[in-house]
Amino acid sequence: MTRFDLYRQRRLSIGLLNGCLLLTALSLFQPLMGWILIVSLCCIAISLLQLTYQQSMSPRAANLMALLTAIVLAYFSLELGLLLAMVNLLILACSLKVLQLQQNKDVFQLILALFFAISCGFIFQQSIVFSLFYGVLVASMLLAMAAYFRPGLRMFAQLRFVGRLCLMSLPVALILFLIMPKIGPLWQMPSNRSSQTGLSDSITPGDIAHLAQSDALAFSATFRGEAPNMPQRYWRAMVLETFDGKTWSLDKGKLAMERGARQMGIRFSPEVNGAFYDYDIIAEPTQQNWLYGLDLAVPTAGPPGIIQSASYQLISQRPLMKPMQYSLRSYYEAPLDNLFFEGELQRNLQMPRQGNPKTREFARQLRQQYSDDATLINALMTHFRQGGYRYTLTPPLMLTDANDDLLFNSKAGFCSHFASAMAATLRYAGIPARIVSGYMGGEVYPGGYMRIYQYDAHAWIEAWIQGEGWKRFDPTMMVSPGRVSLGLQQALADEGSFLADSPFALAKLRHYAIISRLRTLLADMDYVWSRWVLNYDQQKQFDLLSALLGKVTPLRLALLGLSVVGLIGLLLLVSFFWQQQRPKQTAAVRYYQRGLILLKQHQLGRTLPNGPQAYANFLQQQPNQAIWQAFSPLHDAFVQQQYLPGSKQQTPNIKQLKLALRKLKRALKRPV
């Protein structure tokens, strides 16, 4: 390999590092600030231009650029939070480093920083797609490092070397993944700009319609035994009890009282009995604390810190920064009749003094007609069914008095519109009511699990019936029965607004057979990855160790650890001796032997006593002279490298050997 070839391969490795930096920065698009991403793209472009024109930026200009960008980043760091500030700083450092790759240590420092940046990607994305993507980036980084620090080998040989190293490391990585202790985080990285996905802790009528335009996964559920049918799949997430005339939100005072009660050792624990569903939930990361479950849900297994609030909603003490698996038992016949705090019913009667005058008058008329609460609620549900209301994702704007506008003017809205109007009407009529936000429905897959997407987001109400407790009522079911029994896509089939902002979403194209199979395959892969890899926690590891060791004791754990270390050492030792004992074939020998295999397949194989020259004479006497003409370059390269002095250090022309092998294949196929 000439000096030009060595220089070209090092340029190629630096270009590969720039590509890895570009893909890493793009994968961190969400946590990165916009100007950081622009600076990164500019630095990569300048670095590639430097490679093309063999020039480099002056150290003074690079240092000035680094100083200015660091000052700007420091200015924004307070609003970013520590974690996001460090991620932005790391990408900025890598971007500036590609401008100054003059020595080996500079390249090595860039590679180490990029490895850290790729590791940060797993904080924000842990799906199987991104895991494979980051795995390819790591392999590309290793290839770039091998090509830069070992430029004597051709790129294909470097690729094969890196691939062999990655394959050899997989058994070691698997053993360490299964056996190494699963230690929880020692600290919680603060972040003021952590992204929020899915439901919000407040609802302004129409908000959930935005979620209905997203096909992102919210959570998956696996039932052990019987699963509920479609109309029973009301997945509770949050209970919104405070209303300011426009927005429903969590009752902050009630949440504060609950925290105080837990600190005093008093926990809400409802009595449950009767029939139930047993199932597991895998919740996707939301950076929030609420979880999902069917009423009345009681946690049976999962990470510590899952509590049930006095509003029957499940809360995790840690935000969901990664997929969380937990088990629930839902007693679907149990009443929601516990009042944990005094004055809880009065809280759910409070309304603003002004606004929505027509709704107030409508509630007063209903109360005059129906003195019984249950009868009044049934009459209101009948009104929604027979009042000419329309279910739509694109209702007209309702800037003021939204409940009045929905009930008496537009009569068109989404689930949160109808839930808000019904809850407000009941409160005006003197019946405690609140909104429950969550998800409704879920798609069952052939693997026996259920996936609930963001477009399944839904809102309904709960009203207090004396002697029965909180009862669920869904006015959307009256307006659009298909939304509850069939799902959102079928309910909006005539309107055509389902995922209108995402025309190429797989959920929208699932009526095509090939798209449906692809969607099912991707869902199966993601489900297995989340269930068995991302949620391999301390409990699963303890169960595995118990199966291997019987009783888990410190002595047995120590012996297992020594065995693992010994096994890894043995694997490395076997690999080392295998590499040492393996005969190293040159390219000329390798292609010559491939030619012999082809000739043997056509009854022209070389017999054991014949040397290379005797075999060459044998081929020259064959009727088909094209065979010898094609084989002669392989023969000449083999003889020259094996028998001429000093020829083993010379590299044969690989292209000529490949061409000769292809000609030999064609010559053997021709008739004589």
DAKA-V631261 format. One record per residue. N is the residue number from 0. RES is the residue in one small letter. SS is DSSP state (~ for helix, > for strand, _ for the rest). OMEGA is omega in radians with two decimals (none if undefined). Layout:
# DAKA-V631261
n: {N/N}
res: {RES/RES}
ss: {SS/SS}
omega: {OMEGA/OMEGA}
This chain:
# DAKA-V631261
n: {0/1/2/3/4/5/6/7/8/9/10/11/12/13/14/15/16/17/18/19/20/21/22/23/24/25/26/27/28/29/30/31/32/33/34/35/36/37/38/39/40/41/42/43/44/45/46/47/48/49/50/51/52/53/54/55/56/57/58/59/60/61/62/63/64/65/66/67/68/69/70/71/72/73/74/75/76/77/78/79/80/81/82/83/84/85/86/87/88/89/90/91/92/93/94/95/96/97/98/99/100/101/102/103/104/105/106/107/108/109/110/111/112/113/114/115/116/117/118/119/120/121/122/123/124/125/126/127/128/129/130/131/132/133/134/135/136/137/138/139/140/141/142/143/144/145/146/147/148/149/150/151/152/153/154/155/156/157/158/159/160/161/162/163/164/165/166/167/168/169/170/171/172/173/174/175/176/177/178/179/180/181/182/183/184/185/186/187/188/189/190/191/192/193/194/195/196/197/198/199/200/201/202/203/204/205/206/207/208/209/210/211/212/213/214/215/216/217/218/219/220/221/222/223/224/225/226/227/228/229/230/231/232/233/234/235/236/237/238/239/240/241/242/243/244/245/246/247/248/249/250/251/252/253/254/255/256/257/258/259/260/261/262/263/264/265/266/267/268/269/270/271/272/273/274/275/276/277/278/279/280/281/282/283/284/285/286/287/288/289/290/291/292/293/294/295/296/297/298/299/300/301/302/303/304/305/306/307/308/309/310/311/312/313/314/315/316/317/318/319/320/321/322/323/324/325/326/327/328/329/330/331/332/333/334/335/336/337/338/339/340/341/342/343/344/345/346/347/348/349/350/351/352/353/354/355/356/357/358/359/360/361/362/363/364/365/366/367/368/369/370/371/372/373/374/375/376/377/378/379/380/381/382/383/384/385/386/387/388/389/390/391/392/393/394/395/396/397/398/399/400/401/402/403/404/405/406/407/408/409/410/411/412/413/414/415/416/417/418/419/420/421/422/423/424/425/426/427/428/429/430/431/432/433/434/435/436/437/438/439/440/441/442/443/444/445/446/447/448/449/450/451/452/453/454/455/456/457/458/459/460/461/462/463/464/465/466/467/468/469/470/471/472/473/474/475/476/477/478/479/480/481/482/483/484/485/486/487/488/489/490/491/492/493/494/495/496/497/498/499/500/501/502/503/504/505/506/507/508/509/510/511/512/513/514/515/516/517/518/519/520/521/522/523/524/525/526/527/528/529/530/531/532/533/534/535/536/537/538/539/540/541/542/543/544/545/546/547/548/549/550/551/552/553/554/555/556/557/558/559/560/561/562/563/564/565/566/567/568/569/570/571/572/573/574/575/576/577/578/579/580/581/582/583/584/585/586/587/588/589/590/591/592/593/594/595/596/597/598/599/600/601/602/603/604/605/606/607/608/609/610/611/612/613/614/615/616/617/618/619/620/621/622/623/624/625/626/627/628/629/630/631/632/633/634/635/636/637/638/639/640/641/642/643/644/645/646/647/648/649/650/651/652/653/654/655/656/657/658/659/660/661/662/663/664/665/666/667/668/669/670/671}
res: {m/t/r/f/d/l/y/r/q/r/r/l/s/i/g/l/l/n/g/c/l/l/l/t/a/l/s/l/f/q/p/l/m/g/w/i/l/i/v/s/l/c/c/i/a/i/s/l/l/q/l/t/y/q/q/s/m/s/p/r/a/a/n/l/m/a/l/l/t/a/i/v/l/a/y/f/s/l/e/l/g/l/l/l/a/m/v/n/l/l/i/l/a/c/s/l/k/v/l/q/l/q/q/n/k/d/v/f/q/l/i/l/a/l/f/f/a/i/s/c/g/f/i/f/q/q/s/i/v/f/s/l/f/y/g/v/l/v/a/s/m/l/l/a/m/a/a/y/f/r/p/g/l/r/m/f/a/q/l/r/f/v/g/r/l/c/l/m/s/l/p/v/a/l/i/l/f/l/i/m/p/k/i/g/p/l/w/q/m/p/s/n/r/s/s/q/t/g/l/s/d/s/i/t/p/g/d/i/a/h/l/a/q/s/d/a/l/a/f/s/a/t/f/r/g/e/a/p/n/m/p/q/r/y/w/r/a/m/v/l/e/t/f/d/g/k/t/w/s/l/d/k/g/k/l/a/m/e/r/g/a/r/q/m/g/i/r/f/s/p/e/v/n/g/a/f/y/d/y/d/i/i/a/e/p/t/q/q/n/w/l/y/g/l/d/l/a/v/p/t/a/g/p/p/g/i/i/q/s/a/s/y/q/l/i/s/q/r/p/l/m/k/p/m/q/y/s/l/r/s/y/y/e/a/p/l/d/n/l/f/f/e/g/e/l/q/r/n/l/q/m/p/r/q/g/n/p/k/t/r/e/f/a/r/q/l/r/q/q/y/s/d/d/a/t/l/i/n/a/l/m/t/h/f/r/q/g/g/y/r/y/t/l/t/p/p/l/m/l/t/d/a/n/d/d/l/l/f/n/s/k/a/g/f/c/s/h/f/a/s/a/m/a/a/t/l/r/y/a/g/i/p/a/r/i/v/s/g/y/m/g/g/e/v/y/p/g/g/y/m/r/i/y/q/y/d/a/h/a/w/i/e/a/w/i/q/g/e/g/w/k/r/f/d/p/t/m/m/v/s/p/g/r/v/s/l/g/l/q/q/a/l/a/d/e/g/s/f/l/a/d/s/p/f/a/l/a/k/l/r/h/y/a/i/i/s/r/l/r/t/l/l/a/d/m/d/y/v/w/s/r/w/v/l/n/y/d/q/q/k/q/f/d/l/l/s/a/l/l/g/k/v/t/p/l/r/l/a/l/l/g/l/s/v/v/g/l/i/g/l/l/l/l/v/s/f/f/w/q/q/q/r/p/k/q/t/a/a/v/r/y/y/q/r/g/l/i/l/l/k/q/h/q/l/g/r/t/l/p/n/g/p/q/a/y/a/n/f/l/q/q/q/p/n/q/a/i/w/q/a/f/s/p/l/h/d/a/f/v/q/q/q/y/l/p/g/s/k/q/q/t/p/n/i/k/q/l/k/l/a/l/r/k/l/k/r/a/l/k/r/p/v}
ss: {_/_/~/~/~/~/~/~/~/~/~/~/~/~/~/~/~/~/~/~/~/~/~/~/~/~/~/_/_/_/_/_/_/~/~/~/~/~/~/~/~/~/~/~/~/~/~/~/~/~/~/~/~/_/_/_/_/_/~/~/~/~/~/~/~/~/~/~/~/~/~/~/~/~/~/~/~/~/~/~/_/~/~/~/~/~/~/~/~/~/~/~/~/~/~/~/~/_/_/_/_/_/_/~/~/~/~/~/~/~/~/~/~/~/~/~/~/~/~/~/~/~/~/~/_/_/_/~/~/~/~/~/~/~/~/~/~/~/~/~/~/~/~/~/~/~/~/~/~/_/_/_/_/_/~/~/~/~/~/~/~/~/~/~/~/~/~/~/~/~/~/~/~/~/~/~/~/~/~/_/_/_/_/_/_/_/_/_/_/_/_/_/_/_/_/_/_/_/_/_/_/>/>/>/_/_/~/~/~/~/~/_/_/_/_/_/>/>/>/>/>/>/>/_/_/_/_/_/_/~/~/~/_/>/>/>/>/>/>/>/_/>/>/_/_/_/>/>/>/_/_/~/~/~/~/~/~/~/~/~/~/~/~/_/_/_/_/_/_/_/_/_/_/_/_/_/>/>/>/>/>/>/>/_/_/_/_/_/_/>/_/_/>/>/_/_/>/>/>/>/>/>/_/_/_/>/>/>/_/_/_/_/_/>/>/>/_/_/_/_/_/_/_/>/>/>/>/>/>/>/_/_/_/_/_/>/_/_/_/_/_/_/_/~/~/~/~/_/_/_/_/_/_/_/_/_/~/~/~/~/~/~/~/~/~/~/~/~/~/_/_/_/~/~/~/~/~/~/~/~/~/~/~/~/~/~/_/_/_/>/>/_/_/_/_/_/_/_/_/_/_/~/~/~/~/~/~/~/~/~/_/>/>/_/~/~/~/~/~/~/~/~/~/~/~/~/~/~/_/_/_/_/>/>/>/>/>/>/>/>/_/_/>/>/_/_/_/_/>/>/>/>/>/~/~/~/>/>/>/>/>/>/>/>/>/_/_/_/>/>/>/>/>/_/~/~/~/~/~/_/~/~/~/~/~/_/_/~/~/~/~/_/_/_/_/_/_/_/_/_/_/_/_/_/_/_/_/_/_/_/_/_/~/~/~/~/~/~/~/~/~/~/~/~/~/~/~/~/~/~/~/~/~/~/_/_/_/~/~/~/~/~/~/~/~/~/~/~/~/_/_/_/_/~/~/~/~/~/~/~/~/~/~/~/~/~/~/~/~/~/~/~/~/~/~/~/~/~/~/~/~/_/_/_/_/_/~/~/~/~/~/~/~/~/~/~/~/~/~/~/~/_/_/_/_/_/_/_/_/_/_/~/~/~/~/~/~/~/~/~/_/_/_/_/~/~/~/~/~/~/~/~/~/~/~/~/~/~/~/~/~/~/~/_/_/_/~/~/~/_/_/_/_/~/~/~/~/~/~/~/~/~/~/~/~/~/~/~/~/_/_/_}
omega: {-3.09/3.10/3.09/3.11/3.12/3.14/-3.13/-3.13/3.08/3.05/3.12/3.14/3.10/3.05/3.11/3.08/3.08/3.10/3.10/3.10/3.14/-3.11/3.12/3.13/3.13/3.11/3.10/-3.06/-3.06/-3.13/-3.11/2.99/-3.07/-3.09/3.06/3.12/3.12/3.09/3.13/3.13/3.12/3.13/3.11/3.12/3.12/3.13/3.12/3.07/3.09/3.10/-3.09/-3.06/3.06/3.07/3.14/3.11/3.14/3.14/-3.13/3.14/3.13/3.14/3.11/3.11/3.12/-3.14/-3.11/-3.14/3.11/3.12/3.13/3.13/3.11/3.12/-3.11/-2.99/-3.10/3.13/3.12/-2.96/-3.00/-3.05/-3.10/3.08/3.13/3.11/3.10/3.12/-3.13/3.12/3.10/3.13/3.11/-3.12/3.12/-3.11/-3.12/3.10/-3.07/3.10/-3.05/-3.11/3.14/-3.11/3.11/3.12/-3.13/3.12/3.10/-3.14/3.12/3.14/3.12/3.07/3.09/-3.14/3.10/3.10/3.11/3.12/-3.14/3.08/-3.02/-3.10/-3.12/3.13/-3.12/3.12/-3.14/3.08/3.07/3.13/3.13/3.04/3.08/3.10/3.11/3.10/3.10/3.08/3.11/3.11/3.12/3.13/3.11/-3.12/-3.11/-3.06/3.05/-3.03/-3.12/-3.14/3.07/-3.01/3.13/3.09/3.09/-3.14/3.12/3.11/-3.13/3.11/3.11/3.11/-3.14/3.13/3.13/-3.10/-3.08/3.11/3.12/3.12/3.13/3.13/-3.13/3.12/-3.08/-2.95/-3.06/-3.11/3.10/-3.10/3.11/-3.13/-3.13/3.10/3.11/-3.13/-3.13/3.12/3.13/-3.07/3.14/-3.05/3.11/3.12/3.07/-3.04/3.05/-3.13/3.03/-3.13/2.89/-3.02/-3.11/-3.10/-3.05/3.10/3.10/3.09/-3.11/3.08/3.14/3.09/3.10/-3.14/3.07/3.08/3.07/-3.10/3.09/-3.09/3.04/-3.08/-3.04/3.10/-3.14/3.06/-2.98/-3.08/-3.14/-3.04/3.04/-3.08/-3.11/3.03/-3.09/3.07/-3.06/-2.99/-3.13/-3.10/-3.13/-3.09/3.14/-3.02/3.00/-3.09/3.09/3.11/-3.07/3.11/3.12/3.11/3.12/3.10/3.11/3.10/3.10/3.13/3.13/3.10/3.09/3.12/-3.14/-3.10/3.07/-3.10/-3.08/3.06/-3.10/3.07/3.10/-3.09/-3.08/2.97/3.02/-3.09/3.08/3.10/2.93/-3.10/3.11/-3.13/3.08/-3.02/3.12/-3.01/-3.05/3.14/-3.03/3.08/3.04/3.13/-0.28/-2.95/3.08/3.13/3.10/3.12/3.13/3.14/3.12/3.06/3.06/-3.10/3.09/-3.09/3.13/3.07/3.09/3.07/-3.11/-3.07/3.02/-3.14/3.06/3.06/-3.12/3.11/3.08/3.13/-3.12/3.08/3.10/-3.10/-3.11/2.95/-3.07/3.10/-2.96/3.08/-3.09/-3.14/3.05/-2.98/3.14/3.02/-2.99/-3.09/3.02/3.13/-3.11/3.12/3.12/3.08/-3.09/2.99/-3.05/3.13/3.09/-3.06/-3.07/3.02/3.07/-3.09/-3.14/3.11/3.10/-3.12/3.10/3.11/3.13/3.13/3.10/-3.12/3.10/-3.13/-3.00/3.11/-3.14/-3.08/-3.10/3.13/3.12/-3.13/3.11/3.10/3.11/3.08/3.09/3.10/3.12/-3.11/-3.01/-3.02/3.10/-3.14/-3.07/-3.14/-3.09/3.04/-3.07/3.13/3.05/3.14/3.10/-2.99/3.13/3.13/-3.05/-3.13/3.07/-3.10/-3.13/-3.01/-2.95/-3.11/-3.03/-3.10/3.13/-3.13/3.14/-3.02/-3.11/3.05/-3.09/3.13/3.14/-3.12/-3.11/-3.14/3.13/3.13/-3.14/3.11/3.09/-3.14/3.09/3.12/3.10/-3.11/3.12/3.13/3.02/3.08/-3.12/-3.12/-3.13/3.10/-3.06/-3.09/-3.13/-3.12/-3.10/-3.14/3.10/3.12/-3.07/3.11/-3.13/-3.04/-3.12/3.13/3.02/3.14/-3.01/3.07/3.09/-3.10/2.96/3.12/-3.12/3.08/-3.09/-3.13/-3.14/-3.13/3.14/3.14/-3.12/3.03/-3.09/3.14/3.10/3.13/3.10/-3.09/-3.09/-3.12/-3.14/3.11/-3.09/-3.04/-3.04/-3.10/-3.02/-3.06/3.13/-3.13/-3.11/-3.08/-3.12/-3.11/3.13/-3.10/-3.12/-3.12/-3.12/3.13/-3.14/-3.03/-3.10/3.08/-3.10/-3.14/-3.13/-3.08/-3.00/3.08/2.99/-3.02/-3.08/3.10/3.12/3.12/3.11/3.14/3.11/3.13/3.13/3.12/3.11/3.13/-3.12/3.14/3.13/3.14/-3.12/-3.03/-2.98/-3.13/-3.08/-3.11/3.00/-3.00/-3.11/-3.10/3.12/3.11/3.11/3.09/3.12/3.13/3.10/3.10/-3.12/-2.99/-3.01/3.09/-3.11/3.12/3.11/-3.14/-3.14/3.07/3.11/3.11/3.10/3.11/3.10/3.12/3.12/3.11/3.11/3.13/3.11/3.09/3.12/3.11/3.12/3.14/3.12/3.12/-3.13/-3.12/3.10/3.10/-3.13/-3.08/-3.08/3.12/-3.11/-3.13/3.04/-3.14/-3.14/3.12/-3.09/-3.13/3.08/3.14/3.06/3.08/3.10/3.13/3.12/-3.13/3.12/3.12/3.12/3.08/3.08/-3.06/3.14/3.08/-2.99/-3.08/-3.05/3.02/-3.12/-3.09/3.11/3.12/3.08/3.10/3.12/-3.13/3.14/-3.13/-3.12/-3.13/-3.12/-3.08/3.11/3.13/-3.13/-3.14/3.10/-3.06/-3.03/3.09/3.09/3.13/-3.09/3.14/3.14/-3.12/-3.13/-3.07/-3.08/-2.96/-3.14/-3.10/3.07/-3.08/-3.10/-3.14/-3.14/3.14/3.14/3.11/-3.06/-3.11/3.12/3.13/3.10/3.13/3.12/3.13/3.10/3.10/3.13/3.10/3.14/-3.13/-3.14/3.13/-3.11/3.02/-3.12/none}
